[in-house]
Structure formats: C-alpha cells, structure tokens
Amino acid sequence: MLKVEHIGIAVKSLSASVPLFEKLLNTPCYKTEEIASEGVSTAFFRQGDTKIELLEAAVETSPIAKFLEKRGEGVHHIAFEVADIKAEMERLKGEGFELLNAEPKPGADNKLVCFLHPKGTNGILVELTQEKL
C-alpha cells in the first residue's frame, strides 16, 4: 500500500455538506460524480496528498443509505492507493482477509477499487484503489 488515498465520509446531503467541508478544509470541492452502479453521489476535496470523499445515497437501496440508517453521518471507509490492485487483492486474500469484490470494479475519481470486509479489519471498511490506466 502506497498511501492513504482518501477518507470516505457518508453524509445525508451533499448540498448541505459540501459548503460545510469547503469552510472546514478551506478549499473548494474539486469534483462531483455520480456512481450509478453503487447508487451514490460523491464530492471530492484535496488536502495535500490526501483526499476527502463525501458520499450521499442516490438510491434508498445503496450501501450508503444502509450505512446512514444504521450509523448516521460519519466516516464510512479509508482508501489506500496501491500500485497493482490485482496483486494486492491476491496478497490480502492469501493473508486471510475477506474481499467484497472478486475483481476490481470501476469507482469514483477514475479508479479501480476493491473493498475488504470490515469484520476482518477491526470494523473498518478498507478500500483499495488504483488509477485506471
């Protein structure tokens, strides 16, 4: 794993949360994006080498909607940048971690992504990310 790529934060409303985080981080949102396959809308902020991703449920059945219903707004996941996502998935599977994806899938911000089940990572949802080539 190369670095923390971003921290994902579940929010009820991007329209309310984007201005809040612009003030908090003292930087503008640089990108918004809909990920239809995941049922989410996202907004990104950059702080140094790390990004903050706000996630809003676009549909009631999305994982973010379920997270908000159970836990409310807050940190949803931490994403680590990797050089070779398939190799890292194999390594982690070999170490006994449960992958939530059999193959990398398209994610936000031009990334391939894979998630690790939080039951094997002390309750933290971990995302692996690699820039799409």
C-alpha positions as CSV (number, residue, x, y, z in Angstrom):
1,M,0.0,0.0,0.0
2,L,1.5,3.3,-1.1
3,K,-0.5,5.9,0.9
4,V,-3.9,6.9,2.2
5,E,-5.7,7.9,-1.0
6,H,-8.9,9.2,0.6
7,I,-11.2,9.1,3.5
8,G,-14.8,8.4,2.7
9,I,-17.5,10.2,4.8
10,A,-21.2,9.3,4.5
11,V,-23.4,12.4,4.5
12,K,-27.2,12.8,4.2
13,S,-26.9,15.7,1.8
14,L,-24.1,16.9,-0.5
15,S,-25.8,20.2,-0.9
16,A,-25.6,20.8,2.8
17,S,-22.2,19.1,3.4
18,V,-20.1,20.5,0.5
19,P,-20.3,24.1,1.8
20,L,-19.6,22.9,5.3
21,F,-16.4,21.0,4.2
22,E,-15.3,23.9,2.0
23,K,-15.3,26.1,5.1
24,L,-13.8,23.4,7.3
25,L,-11.0,22.4,4.9
26,N,-10.6,26.0,3.5
27,T,-10.6,24.5,-0.1
28,P,-13.2,24.2,-2.8
29,C,-14.8,20.9,-3.8
30,Y,-12.9,20.0,-7.0
31,K,-15.1,17.3,-8.4
32,T,-18.6,15.8,-8.0
33,E,-19.6,12.5,-9.6
34,E,-22.4,10.0,-9.7
35,I,-21.6,6.3,-9.4
36,A,-24.8,4.7,-10.7
37,S,-23.5,1.1,-10.1
38,E,-23.1,1.9,-6.4
39,G,-26.1,4.2,-6.0
40,V,-24.1,7.1,-4.7
41,S,-23.2,10.7,-5.5
42,T,-19.8,11.9,-4.4
43,A,-17.9,15.2,-3.8
44,F,-14.1,15.4,-3.5
45,F,-11.7,17.7,-1.7
46,R,-7.9,17.6,-1.7
47,Q,-5.8,18.3,1.3
48,G,-2.1,17.8,0.4
49,D,-1.7,14.3,-0.9
50,T,-4.9,13.1,0.7
51,K,-8.5,13.4,-0.5
52,I,-11.8,13.6,1.4
53,E,-14.7,11.9,-0.4
54,L,-18.3,12.8,0.7
55,L,-20.8,10.1,-0.2
56,E,-24.6,10.7,-0.5
57,A,-27.1,7.9,-1.2
58,A,-28.6,8.4,-4.6
59,V,-31.0,5.5,-4.1
60,E,-32.6,4.1,-1.0
61,T,-31.0,0.6,-1.5
62,S,-27.4,1.8,-1.8
63,P,-24.8,0.7,0.8
64,I,-24.5,4.4,1.8
65,A,-28.3,4.6,2.5
66,K,-28.0,1.5,4.7
67,F,-24.9,2.9,6.5
68,L,-26.7,6.2,7.2
69,E,-29.7,4.4,8.5
70,K,-27.7,2.2,10.9
71,R,-24.9,4.6,12.0
72,G,-25.8,8.1,10.8
73,E,-23.3,10.5,9.2
74,G,-19.6,9.9,9.7
75,V,-16.5,8.1,8.5
76,H,-17.5,5.3,6.1
77,H,-14.2,4.0,4.8
78,I,-10.5,4.6,4.4
79,A,-8.9,4.1,1.0
80,F,-5.4,3.1,0.3
81,E,-3.6,3.6,-3.1
82,V,-1.9,0.5,-4.4
83,A,0.4,0.1,-7.3
84,D,-1.2,-3.2,-8.6
85,I,-4.7,-3.8,-7.3
86,K,-5.0,-7.4,-8.5
87,A,-1.7,-8.3,-6.9
88,E,-2.7,-6.6,-3.6
89,M,-6.0,-8.4,-3.7
90,E,-4.3,-11.7,-4.1
91,R,-1.8,-10.9,-1.3
92,L,-4.6,-9.9,1.1
93,K,-6.7,-12.9,0.3
94,G,-3.6,-15.0,1.0
95,E,-3.3,-13.3,4.3
96,G,-6.9,-14.3,5.2
97,F,-8.8,-11.1,4.5
98,E,-12.2,-11.3,3.0
99,L,-12.6,-9.3,-0.2
100,L,-16.0,-7.9,-1.0
101,N,-15.2,-7.9,-4.7
102,A,-13.8,-10.9,-6.7
103,E,-12.4,-8.5,-9.3
104,P,-11.5,-4.8,-9.2
105,K,-14.5,-2.6,-10.2
106,P,-14.8,0.9,-11.6
107,G,-15.0,3.5,-8.8
108,A,-15.1,7.3,-8.5
109,D,-12.3,9.6,-9.5
110,N,-11.0,7.4,-12.3
111,K,-10.1,4.5,-10.0
112,L,-10.4,0.7,-10.0
113,V,-11.5,-0.3,-6.5
114,C,-11.9,-3.3,-4.2
115,F,-13.3,-3.4,-0.6
116,L,-12.2,-5.5,2.3
117,H,-14.9,-6.8,4.7
118,P,-14.8,-4.8,7.9
119,K,-15.2,-7.9,10.1
120,G,-11.6,-8.7,9.3
121,T,-10.2,-5.2,9.7
122,N,-11.3,-4.3,13.2
123,G,-14.6,-2.8,11.9
124,I,-13.1,-0.5,9.4
125,L,-14.2,-0.7,5.7
126,V,-11.0,-0.6,3.7
127,E,-10.9,0.3,0.1
128,L,-8.0,-0.4,-2.3
129,T,-7.7,2.0,-5.2
130,Q,-5.6,2.1,-8.3
131,E,-5.7,4.7,-11.0
132,K,-7.3,3.4,-14.2
133,L,-4.7,3.0,-17.0
